[in-house]
């Protein structure tokens, strides 16, 4: 993936390799995954420093290109050698695999599983026979607590993939053990254990066993069959538990081959080599001859050229630069003995009857020959001792030379390691300084934003208070004016009614007085005109009639006065009713400001994440608040004369350390009904063991979905680290499928906080750990939100409280 350049770091004068790739377009999900894999390669290899792992020195990227600066390895790959049909001795295979296992042990101990061990990713430090192994390409490596690769995805090279990888199951270090076992099989036999297309390789890896390597190559000890069988076990738990155990198994196979491996050529030996053998010679056929009897012959050293006996354990000759003359000398001694035998057979023939002088002469000849043989043997032993001493000296010199070379190599490696460590230290110091400066800048920016936010909030609150006070003062003034006007009107109406009543009484009294005067006048006239009793009676009758008429008139006056009083009372009641109607109309003219009331209610909670919608007649407030702050929201609405029927509250209360997180999310909270929206599937609270599932509505534009889960222990779990979703998508999260078993509820129980984040660009350059401390996540998120705001990216969040309880 990408282009590799041969370059020179001019600062420290070091040759390096630079791997370069293009940054993909924003709408290319496959390119984004490849880019993330490229970053992951730098992240995985950058945390490792081992002689058998290609070192990574730096990583960088801009708008168009990303690059990794790494160690330059010039020997090509192990695959290049296998493609050239280069064969390796068993000792070389053990050496190479020992280095591979050492690198894997180091990476596994630091939480890095390679997942693509194969000859193409095994680089060689040089083209020589003693080249060192360098593992490369950590592009699909899995870091500990990382979930970027989803369960059920096949990643790797089929011929080297373990059965659990084909099944889409989670993998661990034992998948690398399998791949290393495949590579060991290939180095020993020249063939892969499972050949064919993808389907064939998968079927064989899951269901069949490869032929033992000793059956495919005559030089492979049968002890390697058990090593291969264990490394390629179908079940991970049946394989070697670690790379160290695998390396130990390979060494045991070298040191302790079984009986059937004795036919293998010994290191440095030859099946047709000349060997020294110690054994008995047949007794002499000439009894009585000195030096040729059985006792003398049994001590003689002989030479023989033989084939290696598979059932014997021959001792090979140690060969040095100068051959020992001992075999030639012993061969000469053998020639003398043969001459003596020839004398016996050809000169002193059986039955010839030699004379005593001849016998004495022949005995002297044999004695002289024996003396010569003994002298030659002494000389041969002296020469052999000198040869052994010379060989020991040469061997000592060779070992000393090798020790010096090894010491020089170790010193050079130590020097390079020290230089690399110093460079790493300086780079780390620069990185820490840059991080410190960035953190200082972030803190300064955060403080500035907080100051601006506090000032803006104070200004808005002061403005709201001023507006509220002005509205209340105006309402009170208008109500008081209406009350005074009504009082004045009622007083005027009462005065006018009283005046009318007094005038009517005066009129009636005048009429009564006039009637009395008229009656008296009539009575006087009648009395004067009639002096008789009849006249008097008539006058009495008329007087009685006048009295009755006066009584009737007085009753009418009383009735009219009562009617007037009732009319006045009705008028006063009507005036009071009209005044109350006017007051209500006056109050109705002062309508509540629902938007201002909603804004003030949202700001009443110091620890919450609330959004609202408001119209001229109603308002809605929803979100999460600290337990007890919901009462503050209701009090603020009541103080602003908001009728209960006009306010809809959808508040979730919590208890937990979430205030800092809510402060960070508040500027990017989705208001009203804007997406993203989230709802819990099922009823709350969730009981222990029950699955948590969420329905999420995405915005009307493509966005990356994140779900962060905060618990009361101060931890954050990334349930959805990053998923690009289409515009307007509706997603059900937490449903079990495949190897994913869902999100079962477990302790700690209580009120947890889930935050759904939608961002049109990725927030983080690298995947966050599956679980991390809240403080670490919020620090990283603050920087990500600041970068998104600077770049003009859209980021919206929506909170939801998840209440959990133990099973009863």
VEXBA-879765 format. One line per 3 residues: their letters; for each residue x, y, z of C-alpha. Coordinates in steps of 0.5 Angstrom, whole numbers, plus 500, padded with zeros to 3 digits. Example, Ala and Ser with C-alpha at 12.3 -4.5 7.8 and 13.67 -1.06 7.14 Angstrom:
BEGIN
as> 525 491 516; 527 498 514
//
This chain:
BEGIN
xxx> 500 500 500; 503 507 498; 510 508 495
xxx> 517 507 499; 522 512 498; 530 511 500
xxx> 531 518 504; 537 521 508; 535 524 515
xxx> 540 530 514; 540 532 521; 543 526 524
xxx> 545 523 517; 542 517 517; 539 513 511
xxx> 531 512 512; 525 509 508; 519 514 507
xxx> 512 510 506; 508 515 503; 500 514 501
xxx> 495 519 499; 490 522 503; 483 519 501
xxx> 477 524 499; 472 525 505; 466 521 501
xxx> 471 515 500; 469 510 506; 474 505 503
xxx> 480 510 503; 478 512 510; 479 505 512
xxx> 486 504 508; 488 511 511; 486 509 518
xxx> 490 502 517; 496 506 515; 495 511 521
xxx> 495 504 525; 501 501 522; 505 507 525
xxx> 501 507 532; 503 500 532; 510 499 530
xxx> 511 506 533; 510 503 540; 515 498 539
xxx> 523 498 539; 526 491 538; 532 489 534
xxx> 527 484 529; 522 489 528; 523 495 523
xxx> 523 501 527; 518 507 526; 521 514 527
xxx> 516 519 525; 509 520 522; 506 526 519
xxx> 500 528 514; 497 534 511; 491 535 506
xxx> 494 531 501; 499 526 503; 501 522 509
xxx> 507 519 511; 511 514 515; 519 515 517
xxx> 522 508 518; 528 504 518; 531 502 512
xxx> 532 495 511; 536 493 504; 536 485 504
xxx> 529 484 501; 524 480 504; 524 472 506
xxx> 518 472 500; 524 474 495; 528 468 497
xxx> 523 463 497; 520 465 490; 528 464 488
xxx> 527 457 491; 532 458 496; 533 452 501
xxx> 535 453 508; 538 448 513; 535 446 519
xxx> 539 450 523; 538 457 519; 531 455 519
xxx> 531 455 527; 535 461 527; 530 465 523
xxx> 524 463 527; 528 464 533; 528 471 531
xxx> 521 472 529; 519 469 535; 523 474 539
xxx> 520 479 536; 513 477 536; 514 475 544
xxx> 516 483 545; 510 485 541; 505 481 544
xxx> 507 483 551; 506 490 549; 499 489 547
xxx> 500 488 539; 498 483 535; 500 483 528
xxx> 495 479 524; 499 478 518; 505 474 519
xxx> 508 472 512; 514 471 509; 512 478 505
xxx> 512 482 511; 519 478 514; 524 483 512
xxx> 532 481 511; 537 486 514; 542 484 508
xxx> 543 479 503; 548 475 506; 547 468 509
xxx> 547 471 516; 542 476 515; 537 478 521
xxx> 530 478 521; 526 485 521; 518 484 522
xxx> 514 490 518; 507 492 516; 503 493 522
xxx> 498 496 518; 492 491 520; 495 490 527
xxx> 490 490 533; 492 494 539; 490 492 546
xxx> 483 495 548; 482 497 541; 475 496 537
xxx> 476 499 530; 476 492 526; 469 490 527
xxx> 468 483 529; 466 478 523; 471 482 519
xxx> 476 477 515; 483 481 515; 489 477 513
xxx> 493 473 508; 488 467 507; 494 462 507
xxx> 497 464 513; 490 466 517; 488 462 523
xxx> 481 458 523; 478 463 528; 480 469 523
xxx> 476 465 517; 470 464 522; 471 472 524
xxx> 472 471 531; 476 475 536; 483 474 535
xxx> 489 474 540; 497 473 540; 495 465 538
xxx> 493 467 531; 500 470 530; 503 463 533
xxx> 499 459 527; 502 464 522; 509 463 524
xxx> 507 455 524; 505 456 517; 512 460 515
xxx> 516 454 519; 512 449 515; 514 453 508
xxx> 521 454 510; 522 447 512; 519 444 506
xxx> 519 449 501; 511 448 500; 505 451 504
xxx> 501 447 508; 494 449 505; 495 451 498
xxx> 489 453 493; 484 458 492; 481 462 498
xxx> 475 457 499; 480 451 498; 485 454 503
xxx> 479 456 508; 476 449 508; 483 446 509
xxx> 485 450 515; 478 449 518; 478 441 517
xxx> 484 438 514; 491 436 517; 497 438 512
xxx> 502 432 511; 508 432 516; 514 436 514
xxx> 518 430 515; 515 426 509; 516 432 504
xxx> 523 433 506; 529 428 508; 533 433 512
xxx> 527 435 516; 527 431 523; 521 428 525
xxx> 521 431 532; 519 438 528; 512 434 526
xxx> 510 435 533; 512 442 533; 508 443 527
xxx> 502 440 529; 502 444 535; 503 450 532
xxx> 497 449 527; 492 446 532; 485 448 530
xxx> 483 451 537; 487 456 539; 488 453 546
xxx> 491 447 543; 497 451 540; 503 454 544
xxx> 501 459 549; 506 464 547; 512 466 542
xxx> 517 464 547; 514 457 548; 514 456 540
xxx> 521 458 540; 523 453 546; 519 447 542
xxx> 523 449 535; 530 448 540; 528 442 543
xxx> 526 439 536; 533 441 534; 537 439 540
xxx> 533 432 541; 531 429 535; 528 422 535
xxx> 531 416 533; 529 416 526; 532 422 525
xxx> 539 419 526; 540 418 519; 540 425 518
xxx> 547 428 516; 551 431 522; 553 438 521
xxx> 559 439 518; 560 431 516; 559 427 510
xxx> 556 420 508; 563 418 505; 568 421 510
xxx> 574 418 512; 574 416 520; 578 413 525
xxx> 576 407 528; 578 403 534; 577 395 534
xxx> 581 388 534; 585 386 529; 585 378 527
xxx> 590 374 531; 596 373 527; 597 367 523
xxx> 604 366 525; 605 364 532; 611 366 535
xxx> 613 372 531; 614 378 536; 609 384 534
xxx> 605 379 530; 601 375 535; 594 377 538
xxx> 596 381 544; 600 386 540; 595 387 534
xxx> 589 388 539; 593 395 540; 594 397 533
xxx> 590 403 530; 588 402 523; 585 406 518
xxx> 578 404 514; 574 408 509; 567 406 510
xxx> 560 408 509; 556 411 515; 552 405 518
xxx> 545 408 520; 545 404 527; 552 406 529
xxx> 554 413 532; 561 414 528; 566 419 530
xxx> 567 424 525; 574 427 523; 575 434 525
xxx> 578 437 519; 582 444 520; 586 448 514
xxx> 592 443 514; 590 435 514; 594 430 519
xxx> 599 426 516; 597 420 521; 593 416 516
xxx> 599 416 511; 604 414 517; 599 408 519
xxx> 598 406 512; 606 405 512; 606 401 518
xxx> 601 397 515; 605 396 509; 611 393 513
xxx> 606 388 516; 604 386 509; 611 385 507
xxx> 612 381 513; 606 377 511; 609 376 504
xxx> 615 374 507; 612 368 510; 608 366 504
xxx> 613 367 499; 619 366 502; 618 361 508
xxx> 613 357 505; 609 352 510; 613 345 509
xxx> 619 348 506; 623 346 513; 627 352 513
xxx> 634 352 517; 635 355 524; 639 361 521
xxx> 634 362 516; 629 362 521; 633 367 526
xxx> 634 372 520; 627 372 518; 626 373 526
xxx> 631 379 526; 627 382 520; 621 382 523
xxx> 623 384 529; 627 390 526; 620 391 522
xxx> 616 391 529; 621 396 531; 620 401 525
xxx> 613 400 526; 613 402 533; 618 408 532
xxx> 613 410 526; 607 409 531; 611 414 536
xxx> 612 419 531; 605 419 528; 602 420 535
xxx> 607 426 536; 605 429 529; 598 427 531
xxx> 598 431 538; 602 437 534; 596 437 529
xxx> 591 436 535; 594 442 538; 595 446 532
xxx> 587 445 531; 586 447 538; 590 453 537
xxx> 586 455 530; 579 453 534; 581 458 539
xxx> 583 463 534; 577 462 531; 573 463 537
xxx> 576 469 539; 575 472 532; 568 470 533
xxx> 568 473 540; 571 479 537; 566 480 531
xxx> 560 479 536; 563 484 541; 564 489 535
xxx> 557 487 533; 554 488 540; 558 494 541
xxx> 555 497 534; 548 495 536; 549 498 542
xxx> 551 505 539; 546 505 534; 541 503 540
xxx> 544 509 544; 543 513 538; 536 511 536
xxx> 534 512 544; 537 519 544; 534 521 538
xxx> 527 518 541; 529 521 547; 529 528 543
xxx> 523 527 539; 519 525 545; 522 531 549
xxx> 520 535 543; 513 532 543; 512 533 550
xxx> 514 540 549; 509 541 543; 504 537 547
xxx> 505 542 553; 505 548 549; 498 545 546
xxx> 495 544 553; 497 551 555; 494 554 549
xxx> 488 549 550; 487 551 557; 488 559 555
xxx> 483 558 550; 478 554 554; 479 560 560
xxx> 478 565 554; 471 561 552; 469 560 559
xxx> 470 568 561; 466 570 554; 461 565 556
xxx> 460 567 563; 460 574 561; 455 573 555
xxx> 451 569 560; 451 575 565; 449 580 560
xxx> 443 576 558; 441 575 565; 442 582 566
xxx> 438 584 560; 433 579 562; 432 581 569
xxx> 432 589 566; 426 587 561; 422 583 566
xxx> 423 588 571; 420 593 566; 415 589 564
xxx> 413 588 571; 413 595 573; 409 597 567
xxx> 404 592 568; 403 594 576; 403 602 573
xxx> 397 600 568; 393 596 573; 394 601 579
xxx> 391 606 574; 386 602 572; 384 601 579
xxx> 384 608 581; 380 610 575; 375 604 577
xxx> 375 607 584; 373 614 581; 368 612 576
xxx> 365 608 582; 365 614 587; 362 618 581
xxx> 356 613 580; 355 613 587; 355 621 588
xxx> 350 621 582; 346 616 585; 345 619 592
xxx> 344 626 589; 338 623 584; 335 620 590
xxx> 336 626 595; 332 630 589; 327 625 588
xxx> 326 625 596; 325 632 596; 320 632 590
xxx> 316 627 594; 316 631 600; 314 637 596
xxx> 308 633 593; 306 631 600; 306 638 603
xxx> 302 640 597; 297 635 598; 297 636 605
xxx> 296 644 604; 290 642 599; 287 637 603
xxx> 287 642 609; 284 647 604; 279 643 602
xxx> 277 641 609; 276 648 611; 272 649 605
xxx> 268 644 607; 267 645 614; 266 652 612
xxx> 261 651 607; 257 645 611; 256 646 618
xxx> 252 641 619; 253 634 621; 253 631 614
xxx> 258 636 612; 263 634 618; 262 627 616
xxx> 263 628 609; 269 632 612; 272 626 616
xxx> 271 621 610; 275 626 606; 280 627 611
xxx> 280 619 612; 281 619 605; 286 624 605
xxx> 290 620 610; 289 613 606; 292 617 600
xxx> 298 620 604; 299 613 607; 299 610 600
xxx> 303 615 597; 308 614 603; 308 607 602
xxx> 310 608 594; 315 613 596; 318 607 601
xxx> 317 602 595; 321 607 590; 326 608 595
xxx> 328 601 596; 327 600 588; 332 605 588
xxx> 337 602 593; 337 595 589; 338 599 583
xxx> 344 603 586; 347 596 589; 346 593 582
xxx> 349 598 579; 355 598 584; 356 590 583
xxx> 356 591 575; 361 597 576; 365 592 580
xxx> 364 586 575; 366 591 569; 372 593 573
xxx> 374 586 574; 373 585 567; 378 591 565
xxx> 383 588 570; 383 582 567; 383 585 560
xxx> 389 589 562; 393 583 565; 391 579 558
xxx> 394 585 554; 401 583 558; 402 576 555
xxx> 408 572 558; 414 572 553; 415 564 553
xxx> 422 564 549; 425 569 555; 422 564 560
xxx> 424 558 557; 431 561 556; 431 563 563
xxx> 429 556 566; 434 553 562; 440 557 565
xxx> 437 556 572; 440 549 572; 448 550 573
xxx> 449 542 572; 444 540 566; 444 539 558
xxx> 437 542 556; 434 544 550; 427 548 548
xxx> 422 550 543; 418 556 544; 412 559 541
xxx> 407 565 543; 402 560 547; 407 555 549
xxx> 414 552 550; 417 545 551; 424 544 555
xxx> 427 537 555; 434 534 556; 438 532 563
xxx> 439 535 569; 442 534 576; 437 531 581
xxx> 434 537 584; 435 542 579; 428 540 575
xxx> 425 544 581; 429 550 579; 426 550 572
xxx> 419 550 574; 420 555 579; 423 560 574
xxx> 417 558 569; 412 560 575; 416 566 577
xxx> 415 569 569; 407 567 570; 407 561 565
xxx> 401 557 566; 402 550 567; 398 548 562
xxx> 402 552 557; 409 548 559; 411 541 557
xxx> 417 539 561; 421 532 559; 427 532 564
xxx> 431 526 566; 435 527 572; 441 524 574
xxx> 446 523 580; 453 522 578; 460 526 576
xxx> 457 529 569; 457 536 570; 464 537 567
xxx> 462 533 561; 455 537 560; 459 544 560
xxx> 463 541 555; 457 539 550; 453 545 552
xxx> 455 549 546; 454 543 541; 447 541 544
xxx> 442 540 538; 436 544 540; 429 543 540
xxx> 427 537 535; 433 537 531; 437 531 530
xxx> 441 527 532; 435 524 537; 436 518 541
xxx> 431 514 545; 431 508 549; 428 502 547
xxx> 423 499 552; 422 501 559; 426 504 564
xxx> 429 502 569; 434 497 565; 434 491 570
xxx> 441 487 571; 442 482 565; 437 486 560
xxx> 440 489 554; 441 496 552; 438 498 546
xxx> 438 505 543; 434 508 537; 438 514 533
xxx> 435 519 528; 441 522 524; 441 529 521
xxx> 439 530 514; 446 530 512; 452 524 512
xxx> 455 524 519; 460 520 523; 456 517 529
xxx> 459 516 536; 456 514 542; 460 515 549
xxx> 457 512 555; 459 515 562; 458 511 568
xxx> 459 514 576; 466 511 577; 468 516 572
xxx> 470 512 566; 467 513 559; 466 507 554
xxx> 466 508 547; 460 504 545; 460 506 537
xxx> 467 509 536; 466 512 529; 461 510 524
xxx> 459 514 518; 452 514 517; 448 516 511
xxx> 443 522 511; 437 522 515; 438 514 517
xxx> 435 511 523; 439 506 527; 438 501 532
xxx> 444 500 536; 445 494 541; 441 489 537
xxx> 445 482 538; 448 480 531; 453 475 529
xxx> 459 474 534; 456 481 538; 452 479 544
xxx> 449 486 545; 450 491 551; 448 487 557
xxx> 446 491 564; 451 490 569; 454 493 575
xxx> 455 499 577; 448 500 577; 445 507 578
xxx> 444 513 573; 449 513 567; 449 518 561
xxx> 450 516 554; 452 522 549; 450 521 542
xxx> 455 525 537; 454 527 530; 460 530 526
xxx> 460 531 519; 468 530 519; 472 525 524
xxx> 473 528 531; 479 524 532; 485 522 528
xxx> 486 515 532; 481 511 535; 480 512 542
xxx> 481 506 547; 474 502 548; 474 504 556
xxx> 478 510 558; 478 515 564; 473 521 563
xxx> 478 526 564; 483 523 559; 477 523 554
xxx> 474 530 556; 481 533 554; 482 530 548
xxx> 474 531 546; 475 539 548; 481 539 543
xxx> 477 535 537; 471 540 538; 476 546 538
xxx> 479 544 531; 472 542 529; 470 549 530
xxx> 476 552 527; 475 548 521; 467 550 520
xxx> 465 543 521; 458 541 524; 458 537 531
xxx> 451 536 534; 450 532 541; 444 529 544
xxx> 444 526 551; 440 521 554; 440 518 562
xxx> 440 510 562; 438 508 569; 440 501 571
xxx> 438 497 577; 440 490 580; 436 484 579
x> 431 482 585
//
